[in-house]
Amino acid sequence: MQNHSYGIGVQNYYGINAGAFDVSVSQLPHLVHVFSSGNSGNLTNASGPYSGVTRFANITGNLKMAKNALVVGAIDSTGNIPLLSSRGPAYDGRIKPDLVAFAEDGTSGSAALVSGAALLLQQLYRQTNPAYANAELIRALLINSADDIGNTGPDYTAGFGNLNVYRALQTLQQKNYFNAALSSNAQTDFDLVIPANSKQVKITLVWNDTAAMPGSAKALINDLDMELIHPASAQSWLPWVLNPAAHADSLQQTAKRKKDTLNNVEQVTVDNPQGGNYIIRIRSNTLQTATQAFAVAYQVDTLESFTWLYPTGSDAVASGQQQYIRWSSFFPASAIGKLEFSKDGGTNWQIVNTSVFDE
């Protein structure tokens, strides 16, 4: 694992540095690179395909245009993206940042948190496996478990969402992932059973792509495609894809379901899916290498489930200060909860709010 909490000027091209980092992951498949997106979110890029587009494509350094690394933006404690957090897309329209994480002093702290999360995942994986996980699996676990914020699906501000280490560790512990490889123009299927009382299914495909030539107009070399299929209803779902056109209004559009030809990360979500048997289908196009390895991570959220997150019994909470309390809930939006707390181990309870709504 390598943390890269640094940057240079805004650069929008696939350069020698980006290629070198992609090569390093090909040579050391367990190596996870984590970059800060940069603190230039208020700048207007002055070069490359997105020149002149205000407050987009201002990630700092061509090294962060690498395909096989995680690029991390910042988010504050109230769930807002700071203005200074650098935005995507990458120079060729790829989704960057990959995700966001909490920071008080810029995206360097965000990248450090994600680096720590990657190490925890490697530690947990190594406890039950003879070797460390390949980088594509760690990236898939972190991206798939991130909490979607802002527009539905990925966006060029927060990527695939806010870091959720708890969900990532759960996904790994429950073995909700697949590893495989494909040769050219081939496909493989994975079976997935979705319970009837599910709120959402989310599936993420990640692969480490071979390095492109410096100066390439498009970085992707080996293209894989993912599709979720429900045979009983003959329905299928493609990944979320953003509009990479070099206009601010286009870059702010909500993602649409379609074939992805830019990214080596693809994600499918389905809200309120029917219970039953599904197929996760991965296809390869013509490859520039003999085979292409990949990882798939997935999670299924259950309706009317609730998880308390913070504070827990082991957390030190300062008296006389405002505190944020956090939980995860998949109850209907119309559900109303009551929030209480106890200072004596549950003997007596004090009401905080009698009308708590799930947002």
C-alpha positions as CSV (number, residue, x, y, z in Angstrom):
1,M,0.0,0.0,0.0
2,Q,1.3,3.4,-0.9
3,N,-0.3,6.7,0.2
4,H,0.4,9.7,-2.1
5,S,-0.9,12.8,-0.3
6,Y,0.8,15.3,-2.5
7,G,0.2,17.0,-5.8
8,I,1.6,19.5,-8.3
9,G,-0.2,21.7,-10.7
10,V,-3.4,20.8,-12.5
11,Q,-2.5,18.5,-15.4
12,N,-4.9,16.9,-17.8
13,Y,-3.1,14.3,-19.8
14,Y,-1.9,10.7,-19.4
15,G,1.9,11.2,-18.9
16,I,4.9,9.2,-18.1
17,N,4.1,9.3,-14.4
18,A,0.6,8.0,-14.8
19,G,1.9,5.2,-17.0
20,A,4.6,4.3,-14.5
21,F,2.1,3.9,-11.7
22,D,-0.1,1.7,-13.9
23,V,3.0,-0.4,-14.8
24,S,3.9,-0.8,-11.1
25,V,0.5,-2.4,-10.3
26,S,0.9,-4.7,-13.2
27,Q,4.3,-5.8,-11.9
28,L,3.2,-5.9,-8.2
29,P,-0.5,-6.9,-8.4
30,H,-1.0,-6.6,-4.6
31,L,0.1,-2.9,-4.6
32,V,-2.6,-0.4,-3.9
33,H,-1.9,3.3,-4.8
34,V,-4.0,5.9,-3.1
35,F,-3.8,9.6,-4.3
36,S,-5.3,12.8,-2.9
37,S,-7.3,14.5,-5.7
38,G,-5.8,17.8,-4.8
39,N,-7.0,21.1,-3.2
40,S,-7.6,23.0,-6.5
41,G,-11.3,22.6,-6.7
42,N,-11.8,26.3,-7.2
43,L,-9.5,26.5,-10.2
44,T,-10.4,26.5,-13.8
45,N,-8.3,24.1,-15.8
46,A,-6.3,25.9,-18.5
47,S,-5.2,23.0,-20.7
48,G,-6.3,19.7,-22.3
49,P,-9.8,18.7,-23.4
50,Y,-11.5,20.4,-20.4
51,S,-9.7,23.7,-20.7
52,G,-11.9,26.6,-19.6
53,V,-14.6,24.4,-17.9
54,T,-15.1,26.0,-14.5
55,R,-14.5,23.9,-11.4
56,F,-14.1,20.6,-13.2
57,A,-11.1,18.6,-14.3
58,N,-8.8,20.2,-11.8
59,I,-7.1,17.2,-10.3
60,T,-3.4,17.9,-9.4
61,G,-0.8,16.0,-11.4
62,N,-0.8,13.7,-14.4
63,L,0.3,10.9,-12.1
64,K,-3.3,10.9,-10.8
65,M,-4.6,10.1,-14.3
66,A,-3.4,6.5,-13.7
67,K,-6.1,3.9,-14.2
68,N,-5.1,1.4,-11.5
69,A,-5.0,3.8,-8.5
70,L,-7.6,5.2,-6.1
71,V,-8.0,9.0,-6.3
72,V,-9.7,10.5,-3.2
73,G,-11.5,13.8,-2.7
74,A,-12.6,15.4,0.6
75,I,-15.9,15.5,2.5
76,D,-16.7,17.3,5.8
77,S,-18.4,16.0,8.9
78,T,-21.8,17.2,7.6
79,G,-21.6,15.4,4.3
80,N,-20.6,18.4,2.1
81,I,-17.8,18.5,-0.4
82,P,-15.4,21.4,0.3
83,L,-15.0,23.8,-2.6
84,L,-11.2,23.2,-2.6
85,S,-11.5,19.5,-3.1
86,S,-10.4,18.8,-6.7
87,R,-13.0,17.5,-9.1
88,G,-12.9,15.2,-12.1
89,P,-13.2,14.0,-14.7
90,A,-9.8,12.6,-15.7
91,Y,-8.5,14.0,-19.0
92,D,-10.3,11.4,-21.1
93,G,-13.7,11.6,-19.2
94,R,-13.0,8.8,-16.7
95,I,-14.7,9.0,-13.3
96,K,-12.4,10.7,-10.8
97,P,-12.2,11.0,-7.9
98,D,-13.0,7.4,-7.1
99,L,-14.5,8.3,-3.7
100,V,-14.3,10.9,-1.0
101,A,-13.4,10.6,2.7
102,F,-13.4,12.9,5.7
103,A,-10.7,15.6,6.1
104,E,-10.3,18.8,8.0
105,D,-7.3,20.1,6.1
106,G,-7.6,19.1,2.5
107,T,-7.6,15.9,0.5
108,S,-4.3,14.7,1.9
109,G,-6.1,13.6,5.0
110,S,-8.8,12.0,2.9
111,A,-6.2,9.9,1.1
112,A,-4.6,8.9,4.3
113,L,-7.9,7.6,5.7
114,V,-8.5,5.5,2.6
115,S,-5.0,4.2,2.7
116,G,-5.7,3.1,6.3
117,A,-8.9,1.4,5.2
118,A,-7.0,-0.4,2.4
119,L,-4.5,-1.7,5.0
120,L,-7.3,-3.0,7.2
121,L,-8.8,-4.8,4.3
122,Q,-5.5,-6.4,3.4
123,Q,-5.0,-7.4,7.1
124,L,-8.4,-9.1,7.2
125,Y,-7.9,-10.8,3.9
126,R,-4.5,-12.1,4.9
127,Q,-5.9,-13.7,8.1
128,T,-7.7,-16.3,6.0
129,N,-5.7,-16.4,2.8
130,P,-2.1,-17.4,2.0
131,A,-1.4,-14.1,0.2
132,Y,-2.5,-10.5,0.1
133,A,-5.5,-9.5,-2.1
134,N,-4.8,-8.1,-5.5
135,A,-5.3,-4.4,-5.9
136,E,-8.4,-4.7,-8.0
137,L,-10.2,-6.5,-5.2
138,I,-9.3,-3.8,-2.6
139,R,-10.4,-1.1,-4.9
140,A,-13.7,-2.9,-5.7
141,L,-14.4,-3.4,-2.0
142,L,-13.8,0.3,-1.1
143,I,-15.7,1.7,-4.1
144,N,-18.7,-0.7,-3.8
145,S,-19.1,0.0,-0.1
146,A,-19.0,3.8,-0.4
147,D,-22.2,5.6,0.5
148,D,-23.7,7.3,-2.6
149,I,-24.0,11.0,-2.1
150,G,-25.3,13.8,-4.4
151,N,-26.7,12.7,-7.7
152,T,-27.8,9.1,-8.0
153,G,-24.8,6.9,-9.0
154,P,-21.3,8.2,-9.6
155,D,-20.4,11.8,-10.3
156,Y,-17.3,13.9,-11.0
157,T,-17.4,15.5,-7.5
158,A,-17.6,12.6,-5.1
159,G,-16.9,9.7,-7.5
160,F,-18.8,6.6,-6.2
161,G,-19.4,8.1,-2.8
162,N,-18.2,8.5,0.8
163,L,-15.8,6.0,2.3
164,N,-17.6,3.4,4.5
165,V,-14.9,1.1,6.1
166,Y,-17.5,-0.8,8.1
167,R,-19.4,-1.9,4.9
168,A,-16.1,-2.7,3.1
169,L,-15.0,-5.0,5.9
170,Q,-18.4,-6.6,6.0
171,T,-18.3,-7.3,2.3
172,L,-14.9,-9.0,2.6
173,Q,-15.9,-10.9,5.8
174,Q,-19.1,-12.2,4.1
175,K,-17.1,-13.1,1.0
176,N,-19.4,-11.1,-1.2
177,Y,-16.9,-10.9,-4.1
178,F,-15.5,-12.8,-7.0
179,N,-12.1,-13.0,-8.7
180,A,-11.7,-14.3,-12.2
181,A,-10.0,-13.7,-15.6
182,L,-11.2,-13.6,-19.2
183,S,-9.5,-14.1,-22.6
184,S,-10.5,-12.0,-25.6
185,N,-14.2,-11.9,-26.6
186,A,-15.3,-14.2,-23.9
187,Q,-17.8,-14.0,-21.0
188,T,-18.4,-15.5,-17.6
189,D,-21.4,-15.6,-15.4
190,F,-21.8,-15.4,-11.6
191,D,-25.0,-16.4,-9.8
192,L,-26.5,-14.0,-7.3
193,V,-29.5,-14.7,-5.1
194,I,-31.3,-11.5,-4.0
195,P,-33.8,-11.9,-1.0
196,A,-37.4,-10.7,-1.5
197,N,-37.0,-7.9,1.2
198,S,-34.1,-6.1,-0.4
199,K,-33.8,-2.3,-0.6
200,Q,-30.9,-2.2,-3.1
201,V,-28.3,-4.3,-4.8
202,K,-25.0,-2.7,-5.7
203,I,-22.3,-4.4,-7.8
204,T,-18.9,-3.1,-8.8
205,L,-16.4,-4.5,-11.4
206,V,-12.8,-3.4,-11.2
207,W,-9.7,-4.5,-13.2
208,N,-6.1,-3.4,-13.4
209,D,-5.6,-2.3,-17.0
210,T,-2.3,-2.4,-18.8
211,A,-0.5,1.0,-19.1
212,A,-1.3,3.2,-22.0
213,M,1.3,5.1,-24.0
214,P,2.0,8.6,-22.7
215,G,-0.1,11.2,-24.5
216,S,-2.9,8.7,-25.4
217,A,-6.2,10.4,-26.1
218,K,-7.9,7.5,-24.3
219,A,-6.2,5.6,-21.5
220,L,-8.3,2.4,-21.5
221,I,-6.7,-0.6,-23.2
222,N,-8.6,-3.7,-22.2
223,D,-12.3,-3.1,-22.1
224,L,-14.6,-5.3,-20.0
225,D,-18.4,-4.9,-19.7
226,M,-20.8,-5.8,-16.9
227,E,-24.5,-6.6,-17.0
228,L,-26.9,-7.7,-14.3
229,I,-29.6,-10.0,-15.6
230,H,-32.9,-11.2,-14.0
231,P,-33.9,-14.3,-16.1
232,A,-37.4,-14.6,-14.6
233,S,-38.4,-11.2,-15.8
234,A,-36.0,-10.9,-18.7
235,Q,-34.8,-7.6,-17.3
236,S,-31.2,-6.5,-17.4
237,W,-29.2,-3.5,-16.1
238,L,-26.1,-1.8,-17.5
239,P,-23.6,0.2,-15.5
240,W,-24.0,3.9,-14.6
241,V,-22.1,6.1,-17.1
242,L,-21.5,9.9,-16.9
243,N,-21.6,12.4,-19.8
244,P,-17.9,13.4,-20.4
245,A,-18.6,16.2,-22.8
246,A,-16.5,19.3,-22.0
247,H,-19.3,21.5,-20.7
248,A,-20.1,22.2,-17.1
249,D,-23.8,21.4,-17.6
250,S,-22.9,18.0,-19.2
251,L,-20.5,17.1,-16.4
252,Q,-23.1,17.8,-13.8
253,Q,-25.7,15.5,-15.3
254,T,-26.9,12.4,-13.5
255,A,-25.4,9.1,-14.7
256,K,-27.3,7.0,-17.1
257,R,-27.3,3.2,-17.7
258,K,-25.3,2.3,-20.8
259,K,-22.2,0.5,-22.1
260,D,-19.0,2.0,-20.6
261,T,-16.1,2.3,-22.9
262,L,-13.9,4.6,-20.8
263,N,-13.5,3.3,-17.3
264,N,-11.9,0.2,-15.7
265,V,-14.4,0.6,-12.9
266,E,-18.1,-0.2,-13.6
267,Q,-21.0,-0.1,-11.2
268,V,-24.6,-1.4,-11.4
269,T,-27.3,-0.6,-8.8
270,V,-30.9,-1.7,-8.7
271,D,-33.4,-0.2,-6.2
272,N,-36.1,-2.4,-4.7
273,P,-35.1,-5.5,-6.8
274,Q,-37.4,-8.4,-7.1
275,G,-36.3,-11.4,-5.0
276,G,-34.9,-14.3,-6.9
277,N,-32.0,-15.6,-9.0
278,Y,-29.8,-13.1,-10.9
279,I,-26.8,-13.4,-13.1
280,I,-23.8,-11.0,-13.0
281,R,-22.3,-11.3,-16.5
282,I,-18.8,-10.1,-17.4
283,R,-17.8,-9.8,-21.0
284,S,-14.4,-9.0,-22.6
285,N,-13.8,-7.3,-25.9
286,T,-10.7,-7.8,-27.9
287,L,-7.8,-7.6,-25.4
288,Q,-4.3,-6.4,-25.9
289,T,-3.0,-9.0,-23.4
290,A,-3.6,-12.8,-23.3
291,T,-6.1,-12.5,-20.4
292,Q,-7.6,-9.8,-18.2
293,A,-8.1,-10.5,-14.4
294,F,-10.8,-8.7,-12.6
295,A,-12.7,-8.5,-9.3
296,V,-16.4,-8.0,-8.5
297,A,-17.7,-6.9,-5.2
298,Y,-21.4,-6.7,-4.3
299,Q,-23.8,-5.9,-1.4
300,V,-27.5,-6.3,-0.8
301,D,-29.2,-3.9,1.6
302,T,-32.3,-5.2,3.5
303,L,-35.5,-3.3,3.9
304,E,-36.3,-2.0,7.4
305,S,-32.8,-2.7,8.7
306,F,-31.0,-0.4,11.1
307,T,-27.4,-0.2,12.2
308,W,-26.1,2.2,14.9
309,L,-22.7,3.7,14.0
310,Y,-21.6,6.4,16.4
311,P,-21.1,6.8,19.2
312,T,-20.7,3.3,20.5
313,G,-20.0,2.1,24.0
314,S,-16.2,2.3,23.4
315,D,-16.2,5.9,22.1
316,A,-15.1,8.8,24.3
317,V,-17.7,11.6,24.0
318,A,-16.7,15.0,25.4
319,S,-19.3,16.7,27.6
320,G,-20.7,20.1,26.9
321,Q,-19.9,19.9,23.2
322,Q,-22.1,19.4,20.2
323,Q,-21.9,15.9,18.9
324,Y,-22.9,14.2,15.7
325,I,-24.6,10.9,16.0
326,R,-24.8,8.5,13.1
327,W,-26.7,5.5,12.0
328,S,-27.6,3.6,8.8
329,S,-31.3,2.9,8.1
330,F,-33.2,1.3,5.3
331,F,-36.7,2.1,6.5
332,P,-39.2,3.8,4.2
333,A,-39.0,7.6,3.9
334,S,-42.4,7.8,5.6
335,A,-41.1,6.0,8.8
336,I,-40.8,8.1,11.9
337,G,-38.4,7.2,14.7
338,K,-37.8,8.4,18.2
339,L,-34.2,9.2,19.4
340,E,-33.4,8.8,23.1
341,F,-30.2,8.5,25.2
342,S,-29.2,7.1,28.6
343,K,-26.4,8.1,30.9
344,D,-26.9,5.3,33.4
345,G,-26.7,2.2,31.4
346,G,-30.3,2.2,30.2
347,T,-32.1,2.7,33.5
348,N,-33.4,6.1,32.5
349,W,-33.8,7.6,29.1
350,Q,-34.0,11.2,27.9
351,I,-35.8,12.1,24.7
352,V,-33.7,13.9,22.0
353,N,-36.3,13.9,19.2
354,T,-39.7,12.2,18.7
355,S,-39.9,12.7,15.0
356,V,-36.7,11.4,13.3
357,F,-37.1,10.8,9.6
358,D,-35.0,8.6,7.4
359,E,-33.5,10.8,4.6
